[in-house]
Amino acid sequence: MKAGVSTAAEALAGAAVAHVGVGQMLALLVAFALSATGVTLSAGPSASGVTPVRWGAAAYLAAFALALAVVSPGTTASWALLGYVAAVCVLLPRPLGWLALLGVVGLHVLLTWISRVKAGLTGLPVTVLDIQIALANPSGLWDALGLPQWTRYPTTLALALGVLSLPIAALRAGGRHVMRGARVGPGDALRVAVVCVLGLMIHLHMENVYADAAREQSTWQPENVTQLADRMGVLPFLAYSYRLESQSTGDIYESDGDSSPPSAEELRSAVLGYMDFGSGADSATRRLPNILVVLAESTFDPGAVFRLKGEWNDELFRPGAQTAASGLLRVNAVGGGTWITEFETIVGLDSRLFGYSGMYTHASLSPFVDRSIATYLRDHGYGTWAFFPHRGNFYNARNAYASYGFERIFDSPDLGKGDWLENDVEMAARVAATIGKEPEQPFLGYVLLLENHAPHECGADDASSFPVLFADTEDFVPNCALDEYLRRLGSTAAAVRSLTEYLRGIEVRTGRPFVLLVFGDHQPHTFASTGGFQYDYGALRKIADKRTTFFHFVSSVPGRRLRCCSVVPTAAMLPTLLSGFVATSADDVYLGTNLWLHARCGADAVQVDFGNFMEKLSSRDVDGRTQDCRHAYEQALNWYRHAGVVRLASEFAASHD
């Protein structure tokens, strides 16, 4: 709900210019009829046990709510809902009705304040998932909101008293009715019937609000979700988030059922199928490698995905002398949603396991992360660094990375730039200068590169200067975009090359080996046709799946090699594979279950797709999993739930809090 009555007045004034259809005209006529009924009831006697004033007030409130709902179901959702609720409360026995109305208004005020605090901290408003997590772990929510823990106790007491007052008031009202020897008559039945009708009107109103919210096309960005919540009001938005969660419940929140997690022996065997630890894995003299993880924005192997003719710089994708593993990578983000791949490559869990909240990982899940590849490496003696080519408040990145376990976080102003550091070569140079030539301890650096971000509009006038073209079309538009993409790709490759040389220089000076992992977060919307610069590239593709990017491990660690991957790995597997260069044994890798599950299910064990953001997640039309894969997936879910990686809103969360 908005702060003042002016919002409702502005919405009503807007009806003068809004398009009103037949259904809306009928609804307005019903609202006027209700208003007239209110006048009649207010003036005449009543035999229902409810005073004429209360009948009239209920009719007026219902008419007011219906009129608001017709004008604009989204922007007046809270006012309309409050009108309906107030109409119901007026007809309830006193003091139950007054307590219920006071409780609804108080809950709205409290949740609005909490939602604004949370949006300021994380970029995302309060959802039902937050409430579920709060019930399982109230102290965790208070920590996530940055509130003093002492405030939790009076707040909990006030909520408990408010909740208990309603059933007590209802019992007292019923007791008085019985003690008076009163019987249930036609008047009471009329009151119940009207309350039921008002309940139906609330249901229809909320369905209309949900349909209006589903038409919102900009909610793939967390700040736009916050704007949607502000327009709807906190209570309607919570109802909408509950609807979304019920339709898109993450599998990780389900119960364990009859499945048992994979055994330690099974996990060990699976890990050894992907990794070679050499002969000196447990040697106390083994030097831990420096590690750089490089997320190359919107980068994929165009020669693997499209049919091309010509030559281009493919060094990011081509195996070299120190390549430990390379190939195609399966991601869950398409055309955007970098934070999804960031979460998966840091935390090691498929974001789809969390339902619709997995679409907003930095905002929705980061406050509840307890383990990640960063915390794993810190436990092994590493310093952890993160580098952004943008400001730290962009998509809640700084707060999210702190929750993920990074100790030192540098955004674009920290690196000497303004809002954006778009040149990848310059970004790489500033990363190397910040860490230094001889760091005191082994380090993990997680680096985001930005230069190949869509759109890819080039300034060429004709295609005669393009060294590479699509094999199946000579159209200027797609070939021009391809040329611009390849130009920026050359800069990204140069940046990765410079970071590799930086790590080699440290190795020469200190004797400490290195690992560099570079990967693409998603295909850019230029070529995925998801927004902005659009062209249908479908007929030009060799790989139809737009969730395909690349990964490349470069390593100088002696005796450590990856046997990966005959089947395309997932983004969530990368931190597990990375830990193999540090782990003392197969039992010591980070989330070895990822490899166990991949060996049984391949690149997609979840079989759910992200649709448009803040819309229903959908299962595949055809579930390609075998029966063995489905069983393995249930076993892996059991393991993930109890691994303590993310605090969960369920009965098993308490054991990990």
N, C-alpha and C positions, 0 to 999 in steps of 0.2 A: 504494500500500500504506500502511496506517496505521503509526504509529510503533512500536507494541508488539504483543506477542502477545495482549494483552487484547482487542484489536479482534476477532480471530478467535474468541476464547472468548465474547465478548459476542454475536457473530453466531450461534454454535452454540447458545448459550442461548436466543436468540430463536426458534430452531426449535420450541421447545415451544409457542409461541403462534402460530406461522405456519401458514397454511393449506397443507397438503401434499396434492397431488393424486396420481392414479395414477402418472403419469410420474415424479414426484418419489420416490414410494415405490419404484418399480422401480430408479431411479438409486441410492437409498440401499442397496437390497439388493445392487446391483452393487458399491458401495463396500465393504460388509461382506464380500462374496465376495473382493474384491481383498485385503482385510486378512487373511482366512483363508489366501489363497494365499501372502501374505507370510510368515505363520507357517510354512506347510509348506515353502516354499522356503528359509527361513532355517535350518530344522532338517535338511534333507536334502542329499545330495550334488548336484553339478551337473556336467554334461558339456558345458556351453556355453562354457567359457572364462571365465565370470563367476562369482565366488565366490557361495556361497549367501547370504552377508550382503548383497551388492550386489543380488541378485535380490529378497531380502526387503525391502530398503530401498526399491527402486523400486516394489514393490507397495504398501508402506505409504504412500509419498508420493502415489502415484496415487489410493489410496483416500481419503487426507486431502483431496486437491484436489477429487475428485468430491463428497465430502460437503459441502465448503464451497460448491461451485458450486450444489448443490441447495438448500442453506439460503437463500442470497441471492446471486444472480449479480452484482448490482451492488455491494453493499457489501463482498463478499469477493473481488472480481474479481482483485486483485493477489495475494492469498494463494493462491488456487486456481491462478493462472497460475504462480506461483513453485513450487508443489508439482509441477505437471506438468513444468515445465522441470527441476527438480531430479531428478525421476524419469528423465528422458531423460539428463541429465548423468551420473547414477550408472552408466548402462549404456554410456556412451561410453568408449573407451580412455583410460587415464590417460597423461599429465596433461591431455589434451584436455578431458575432462569437468569436471575441477576448474577449469580456466581458463575454460571456457564459463560455469560457474555463477558464478564470481567476477566475470566480465565482466558478466553479466546483473544481479547484485546491485549492482555498482559503477555500472553505467549507471542503474539505478533510483534510487540515492541521488543521483547527480549531477543527473539530470533532475528529480527531486523538488525539489531545492534551487533549480535554475534556474526551475522552474515557479512556486515560491512567491515568488521574487524578482520574476518577471514579473507575477504576479497582484497583488503589492503595488504595483507601479508602474503597471500598465495596467488591472487589474481582470479580466484574462483569462489563463488558464493557457497553458502552452506547447502548441502544436499542431504538426502536421506542416508546416504552412505556415511556421512560425517556423524549423523545422529546415532547410527548403529555402532560406529566405532567408539563414540563417546560413551554409550551405555556399556560397552565392553571394557573400556579403558578411559574413564573420565580424566584422569591426570594427564594422559597423552594428548587429549584434545586441548586441555588448558595450556600444555607446553607448546602445542602447535600454534595456538592463538597468541602466545606470548603473554598470558595473563598470570598474575600472582596466584600461587596455588591456594592461598588462604581464601580467596574469593570463591573457590569451588564449593566450600562447605555451606556458607549462607545461601548460595544459589541453589544448591541441592536441597537444602531444608525448605526454602521457599517453594520450589517446584513440588516437593513431596506434600507440603501442606495444601498447595493449590489442587493437586490431583486428588488427595484424600477428601477434600472438602466437598467435591461433587457427589460421590456416592453417599456421603454422610447426609448431605442436604436432601438427596433423593429419598433416602430411607426415612428421614424425619417427615418429609412431605407425605409419603405413603402411610407412615404411622399415624399422623394426624387425621388422614382420611378414614382410616380404619377405626380409630377411637371415636370419631364422630358418628360412626355407624352409617356413613354415607354409602350409597350404592352407585355403581357405575351406570350412568344414564345416557340418553341420546346426546346430551351436551358434551359429555366427556368423549364419547365416540367421535363427535364432530371435531373436537379439538385434536384427537389423535389422527383423524383423517387429514386434517389440514396440515398438521406437522409432517405427515408422510408425503403430501403433495409438495410441500416446501423442500423436503429432502430430495424428491425427484427433480425439482427445479435446480437445486444445487448440483446434482449429478449432471444434468444436461448442460448447465453453465460450464462446469469444469471440462466436460467433453469438448465443448466449443473452444474453450481456452487452450486445451491440448492441441486441437486441430490448428488453431491460429499460430501457436508456438512452433509446430512442426513445419510450417511454411517459412520459418525464418532460415535464411540461407547463409548467414554470416557467423553462425555459432561454432564454427571450427576453431575460432580464436577465443581463448578464455575470457578476454575482456568483453567480448560481445555476449558471452554467456552471462557475465555479471550485469551487463546492460539489460539483457532479457529478464533476469531476475528482478532488477529494479523496476522494470515496466510492469511485470506481473504482480510483484509483491511477494514477500517471503513465503507465506502459506500456500498460495497457488503454485509457486515455483517448487516448493517441497513436494507438493502433490504430483507435479509434473515429473520431478526427478524420481519419485517413487514409481510412477508409471513406467518411465524409461528403464529403471532398474529391474522392475518385474518382467519387462519384455527382454531385457538384455543383461540378465544376471550373469556375472562372471562365474565360471566353473569353479574357481578357487574358493568361492564362498559356500559351495555345497558341502554336505556332510560326507564323511569318509565312506559310509556304506560298508560293504563287505570286503572292500579291497584292502590289501596290505601294501606298505611301501616296499620298493625293491630292497633286497638285502645288501649288506656291505660287500659281500663277495660278488654279487651281480654288478654293483656299481664299479668295483675295482676292475673286473673283467672288461666292462664297457670302456672305461677310461683307457686301459692298456690297448684297446683296439684302435684308439685315436692318437695315442701319444707314445713316444719312445723316450724313456727317462734316462737311457744310457746306463753306464756302469757305476757312476759316481754320484748318484742322486742324493745319497744321504751324507755325503762328505761334508765335514765341518768347514773345510777350506774352500768350498765352492763359493764363488763370488756371485752375488745376486745381480741380475742385469738391470740397467736403466731401461725404462719403458716409456715410449711415447705412443699414445693412441690418437689417431688423426681422423676426425669425422670430416669427410669431403662433401660439402653441401651439394646436393642435386647431382652427384657424380655417379655415372654408370658407364659400362663398356659399350659404346655405340656399335662397335663391330660385332659384338656378341648378340645384341638385341635387334639391330637392323641390318638389312642387306645394303652394303655400301660399296662404292668403288672409289679407288684412290688410296693414298697413304697418309697416315696421321701419326701423331706421337702417342703410342700405346704403352709407354713405359710403366704407367701405374698398374697395368693389367698383365704385363709380360713377366714371366718368372725370370729371376736373375740368379747370380751365383749364391746369394745368401737368402734366397726365398725359402721359407719354411713351409708355406702353404699359400695358395692363391686360387681364385676362381669366382664363380657367381655366388651371390648372397641373397637370401630371401628376407625381405623386410615387410613390415606391416603398414608403413606409411606410403601413400601414393600422392605425388604432386605437392605435398606439404606435410606438416606434422613432424618436423625434425625432432621435437621433444620426445616423441614415441620411440624413435630409434635410439636417442640418447639414453632414455630410461632402460631399454632392453640391453644395450651394450655396457651399461654400468651396473645395473642391478642383476641382470641375467634371467629375468622372468619375462615371458611373452605378455605384452600389455593386454592382449585380448582375454587373458585369464580373469581380468578385473571388470569385464563388461564395459559399459559406456564410460566408466571412470578411467579406463585405460586409454581413452582418447585425450585425456588432459593430465598426463602423468606428473609433470612438474608441479601442477597446482593441486591435483586431487590425491595423489599417492605419496609424493615426496615426504610430507610430514611424518609418515608412518613407516618409513624405511629404516630398518635396523642393521641390515647387512648389504654389502655390495662388493664389487671388485676393489673399490677404494679402501673399505674397511679391512678386507682380506689382506691387501698389500701393506696397510699400516700395521697390522698384526705381525707381518713378516719383516718389519723394520724399515718400511718405505716412507718417504715424504710424498704427499699427494698434492698435485697442482692442477688447476683448471684454468683454461684461457678462452675467453669469449671475444669474438670480433664485433660485439654489440654491447650495449649497456647491461649491467647486471640485473636490472629490473625487468628486462625483456622476457616475457613469459615466465616470470618468477625464477629466472635461472640461478641467480646468486643464492637465494634461499634454498632452492631445490638441491643444488650441488653441495651446500653445507649439510643438508640432511642426508645426502648420499655418502658423506664421509670425507669430502675434500677439505684439506686444511687451509690451502692458499688458493684464493680465487681472484683472477685478474680479468676485468672487463676492458672495453675499448678505452675509456678514460684512464684507467690504470696503466694501460700500455701506451699512453701518450697520444691517443686519438679522441675524436669527438664521439658521435653516436655510432659510427660504423667504421670498421677496418676491413675494407672490401678487397684489398690486394693481397692475395694469398702469400706471395713471396715476402711482402713486407710483414705480414702476420707471423710467418715462420721466423723471420729474423728477430722480431721482438720477443717471441717465445724463447729462443736460444739465449738472447741477451739477458732475459729476466732470470732464467734458471742458472746461467753462468757456466763458465768453462770447467770448473772442478767442484761440483756440488758435494757437500759433505756426506750425504747418505744416498743410497739408491732412491730413485724417484719414479713416480708415475706422473706423467703429464698427459692430460686429456685436452686436446686442442681442436677447436672448431674452426674450419675454413669456410669462407662465405662467397668467394668470387663467382662461382658458377650458379648462383641463385637465379631462378627465373624472374622475369621473362628474358628470352634470348632474341632480342631484336637487333639486327645488324644494320650498319649504315651503307652497305654496298649497293651499287646501282644495278649491277647485273651479275650473273653467275660465272662469268668467264674467268674470274680470279679465284674461284673456289677450288682447292686441291682435292676435295672429297665431296662426293655427291651421293644421294640415294640412288641405288641401282634401278629402282622401279619407277622413278618419276624425275622429270626435269623441271617441275614447278619451282618457281623462284622462291616462294614463301618458305616451304620446309627446308630447302637447301640453304637458304640464307640463315635460318635459325641454326641449322647444323653447323655451318661455318663459324658462327659466333660461339656456339657451345665448344667446338674444338679449339678455338682461340683461347678461351678461358681455361679449358682443360690443360693446355700447355703451361699456363701459369700455376695451376694446381700441382701438376707434375713437378715443376721446378721447385715449388715450395716443399714438397715431400722429399725431393732429392736433397735439398739443403738441410732439412732436418735429419736425414739419414747421415749425411756427412758430419753434421754436428755431433751425433751420437758416436760416430767412428772416431772423431777427434778426442772425445772424452775417453774412449776406450784406449787410444794410443797413449794418452797422458796418465791414466789411472789404472789401466788394466781391467776395468769393469766392462763386461760385454753389454750388449743392448738388444732390445726387441722394439721394432716399430710395426704397428698395426695401422693400416689405412683402409677405410671402407666408405661406401656411399650410403647416405641416410635414406634416400628415396630418389626415384626418377623425377625430374623437374616437371612442373605442370605444363611447360612448353610442349613436351613430348608425350605427357600422360593425358593431355587435353582435359585437364580438370579445372582450368580457370585462366583468366588473363589471355595470353597469346595462344589462340586455339587453332588446331588443324587436326584433321583425322589422320593419324599415322598408322592406323590399324593394318592397312594393306601393305605397309612397308616393313612390318616386323617379322623377325625370325622367332622371337620369343614373345608370345602374346601377353604373358603375365607381366603387368606393370609393376609388380612388387619385386622385381629383380634388379639388384645393383651388383656390387663387387666387394671383395675383401682381398687383402694382401698382407701376409706376415713376412717381415724381413728380420732375420735374427743372426747374431754372431755367438749365441750361447752354445758352448761345446757340448756335444752329446745329447742335445735336446732337439727332437724333430716331431713334427705333426704328421700323422697319417690321415690326412684330411683333404678333400672330402669327396668320395665317390658320389655321394648324394649331396645336393646343395645344402649347406648349413644355414641356420637361421641367425638373425642378429643377436638373439638371446644366448646363442652358443658361444659368441666371441669372448666374453669374459671368462668362461670356463676354459676355452682353448688357451687364452692368454695366461691363465694361472698355471698351466702346465710348464711354463718356462721358469717358474718360481717354486712350485710345489716340491716337497721333499720325497713324495711318493704318490702313487695313484690315489691313495686314501686322503691326500692333502689338497687335492684340487678343489676349486671353488665350484659348487653346484654340479658335481659329477653326474647327477641325475639327468641333466640336459643331454649328455652324450648317450646315456642309457636309453632315453626316450627317442632320440634321433635315430639310433640304430634300429629301433623297432617301428618307427612311424615315418621316418624321412623328414622332409622339410616342413610339413604342416600337420601337427598332431591335433591342433585345436579345431580346425575345420569351421571357423567362423570368420566372417569378413566385416571390417569396419565399413558401414555405409556412409551416408552423409553424416557429418558430426552432429551430435545430440539427436540422432535418430536411432531407430532400432538397429541393433546388430543382427545380422541374418546368418543362419547356417547355410552351408552350401546347398545348391539344388541337388547335388549328388555327393554323398559322403563317401570319399574314396578310401576310408580307413578299413583295414581288415579287422576281424574280430580280435586277433591278438593285439593289434594296435590299440583298439578301444580299451582293452583290459589294461595294457601297459600305461595308457593315458590316465586311467583312474588310479593306478598305483603311483604314478608320478605326482598326480595332484595330492594324494595323501602325503607324500614326502614333502612337497612344497608347503603345504599347510602347516606342517609342524617344524619347518626348517628355521623359523624365526627370521626370515628375510624381511617380511612386511607384516606389521601388526594388522590383524584381521578382525573384522566385526563379526565374531561368531563365538560359539561356546569354547572353542579351542584357543582363542586369542589369549585368555588370561594366563595360560601357562608360559607365555613368551613375553609378557609385559614386564 
